[in-house]
Amino acid sequence: MKRGVLVLVAVLGAPVALLPAGAVTAGYLAVRSDSTRRSTCQELLPIEEAKVRTVRWDPPEELPDLGDYPEIHWQGRTKGNPCSRMPGPTDWAYQGVVELRPEDAQALAKRYGFVAYDPVGAQEYASSRTPEDVWPALAPFLPSEPRWLTSRVYDELDTSARWRIVYLDVEHGTVLFMLDDH
């Protein structure tokens, strides 16, 4: 009988004895894996943010009435740390330059009452939301001597869940947009 109990303890005791070691190993691997994921995320984030994208803006409702534009260049930057272990969404900021067809630029200006942008009176806008603060990678896509127009009506349309500031240069058929999650 003693031998049977020893065999039973040996058979059941080994996995039970190894359970704490397995849990520690699994916990270490999970932390290590999470740490590896975060460091990979932190390494890739600046690379992703530096990319100038040329795919059409989606959803188009965020930038209504631009027509069938021939070209767009845009970037996104995080306002937080999407690589952190904290739950919840991360807000993003976006900037882009859109080349419009001449007729679409004129129609946009008329429809939304765009007026000349006055850098001196720009206090009504956040300092990071003026044409002077365009991100460096997008600056080459701007006209060399833009004549920016702005429209509070367009900026405040409720077609987007993001805050929107748009500058329009009708002469060059160029839109500079800035969108921010909120």
C-alpha positions as CSV (number, residue, x, y, z in Angstrom):
1,M,0.0,0.0,0.0
2,K,2.8,2.4,0.8
3,R,4.3,1.9,-2.6
4,G,0.9,2.7,-4.3
5,V,0.7,6.0,-2.3
6,L,4.3,6.8,-3.3
7,V,3.5,6.2,-6.9
8,L,0.3,8.3,-6.7
9,V,2.3,11.1,-5.0
10,A,5.0,10.8,-7.6
11,V,2.5,10.9,-10.5
12,L,0.4,13.7,-9.1
13,G,3.1,15.5,-7.1
14,A,5.4,16.2,-10.0
15,P,3.0,18.4,-12.0
16,V,1.8,20.1,-8.9
17,A,5.4,20.7,-7.8
18,L,6.2,22.1,-11.2
19,L,3.2,24.3,-11.3
20,P,4.8,27.3,-9.5
21,A,7.9,27.0,-11.7
22,G,5.7,26.9,-14.8
23,A,3.7,29.9,-13.6
24,V,6.9,31.9,-13.0
25,T,8.2,30.9,-16.4
26,A,4.9,31.8,-18.1
27,G,4.8,35.1,-16.2
28,Y,8.4,35.9,-17.2
29,L,7.7,35.1,-20.8
30,A,4.5,37.2,-20.8
31,V,6.3,40.2,-19.3
32,R,9.3,39.7,-21.6
33,S,6.9,39.4,-24.6
34,D,5.1,42.6,-23.6
35,S,8.4,44.4,-23.0
36,T,9.5,43.3,-26.4
37,R,6.3,44.4,-28.0
38,R,6.6,47.8,-26.4
39,S,10.2,48.3,-27.4
40,T,9.3,47.2,-31.0
41,C,6.4,49.7,-30.9
42,Q,8.6,52.5,-29.6
43,E,11.1,51.8,-32.4
44,L,8.5,51.6,-35.2
45,L,6.4,54.6,-34.1
46,P,8.8,57.4,-35.3
47,I,9.2,55.5,-38.6
48,E,5.4,55.3,-39.1
49,E,5.0,59.0,-38.1
50,A,7.7,60.1,-40.5
51,K,6.0,58.4,-43.5
52,V,4.3,60.8,-45.9
53,R,1.2,58.9,-47.1
54,T,-0.4,59.4,-50.5
55,V,-3.6,57.3,-50.1
56,R,-6.9,59.2,-50.3
57,W,-8.2,60.5,-47.0
58,D,-10.7,58.2,-45.4
59,P,-13.3,59.0,-44.3
60,P,-13.9,61.7,-47.0
61,E,-16.5,63.4,-44.8
62,E,-13.8,64.7,-42.6
63,L,-12.6,66.8,-45.6
64,P,-15.9,67.5,-47.5
65,D,-16.2,69.0,-51.0
66,L,-12.6,68.6,-52.1
67,G,-13.8,67.0,-55.3
68,D,-11.8,64.3,-57.2
69,Y,-8.5,65.6,-56.2
70,P,-5.4,64.4,-58.1
71,E,-2.9,64.3,-55.3
72,I,-2.7,64.2,-51.5
73,H,0.2,64.0,-49.0
74,W,-0.4,63.5,-45.3
75,Q,1.0,62.4,-42.0
76,G,-0.3,61.4,-38.6
77,R,1.4,61.9,-35.2
78,T,0.4,60.6,-31.9
79,K,-0.4,63.0,-29.1
80,G,0.1,60.3,-26.5
81,N,2.0,57.0,-26.2
82,P,0.2,54.2,-28.0
83,C,3.0,51.8,-26.9
84,S,2.2,52.3,-23.2
85,R,0.6,49.6,-21.1
86,M,-2.2,52.0,-20.1
87,P,-5.6,51.1,-21.5
88,G,-7.6,53.4,-23.7
89,P,-7.3,55.2,-27.0
90,T,-4.5,57.5,-28.0
91,D,-5.3,60.8,-29.7
92,W,-3.8,61.6,-33.0
93,A,-3.0,64.8,-35.0
94,Y,-3.0,64.8,-38.8
95,Q,-1.7,67.2,-41.4
96,G,-1.9,67.1,-45.1
97,V,-1.6,68.9,-48.4
98,V,-4.2,68.3,-51.1
99,E,-3.8,69.3,-54.7
100,L,-7.3,70.3,-56.0
101,R,-8.5,70.7,-59.6
102,P,-8.9,74.4,-60.3
103,E,-12.7,74.3,-60.5
104,D,-12.9,72.4,-57.2
105,A,-10.7,75.0,-55.5
106,Q,-12.9,77.8,-56.7
107,A,-16.1,76.0,-55.8
108,L,-14.8,75.3,-52.3
109,A,-13.9,78.9,-51.7
110,K,-17.3,80.2,-52.8
111,R,-19.4,77.5,-51.0
112,Y,-17.8,78.1,-47.6
113,G,-17.0,81.8,-47.8
114,F,-13.2,81.5,-47.5
115,V,-11.5,84.8,-46.7
116,A,-7.9,85.9,-46.6
117,Y,-5.9,84.4,-43.8
118,D,-4.3,87.1,-41.5
119,P,-1.3,85.7,-39.6
120,V,-1.4,88.7,-37.3
121,G,-5.0,87.9,-36.3
122,A,-4.2,84.2,-35.9
123,Q,-4.6,84.2,-32.1
124,E,-8.0,82.7,-32.6
125,Y,-6.2,79.5,-33.7
126,A,-4.0,77.3,-31.6
127,S,-0.4,78.1,-32.4
128,S,0.3,74.6,-33.8
129,R,-2.6,75.0,-36.2
130,T,-1.4,77.7,-38.5
131,P,0.3,77.3,-41.9
132,E,3.6,78.4,-40.4
133,D,3.6,75.3,-38.3
134,V,3.2,72.7,-41.0
135,W,5.3,69.6,-40.4
136,P,8.7,69.7,-42.2
137,A,8.0,66.6,-44.4
138,L,4.9,68.3,-45.8
139,A,6.4,71.7,-46.5
140,P,7.8,70.7,-49.9
141,F,4.2,70.1,-51.2
142,L,3.1,73.6,-50.3
143,P,3.1,76.5,-52.9
144,S,6.3,78.7,-52.6
145,E,4.2,81.9,-52.1
146,P,0.8,80.8,-50.9
147,R,-2.1,83.1,-50.6
148,W,-4.0,81.3,-47.8
149,L,-7.7,81.7,-47.3
150,T,-9.5,80.3,-44.2
151,S,-13.2,79.6,-43.4
152,R,-14.6,79.2,-39.9
153,V,-17.8,77.8,-41.5
154,Y,-15.8,75.0,-43.2
155,D,-13.6,74.3,-40.1
156,E,-16.7,74.0,-37.9
157,L,-18.8,71.7,-40.1
158,D,-20.0,68.8,-38.0
159,T,-19.0,66.2,-40.6
160,S,-16.0,65.0,-38.5
161,A,-15.4,63.9,-35.0
162,R,-12.0,65.6,-35.2
163,W,-11.2,69.3,-34.9
164,R,-10.5,70.7,-38.3
165,I,-8.5,73.7,-39.6
166,V,-8.2,74.1,-43.4
167,Y,-6.3,76.6,-45.4
168,L,-7.0,77.1,-49.1
169,D,-4.9,78.7,-51.8
170,V,-7.3,79.0,-54.8
171,E,-4.6,80.3,-57.1
172,H,-2.4,77.2,-56.6
173,G,-5.3,74.8,-56.0
174,T,-3.9,73.7,-52.7
175,V,-5.5,72.8,-49.4
176,L,-3.5,72.5,-46.2
177,F,-5.5,70.6,-43.5
178,M,-4.9,69.9,-39.9
179,L,-7.1,67.5,-38.0
180,D,-6.9,66.6,-34.3
181,D,-8.7,63.9,-32.3
182,H,-10.5,65.2,-29.3
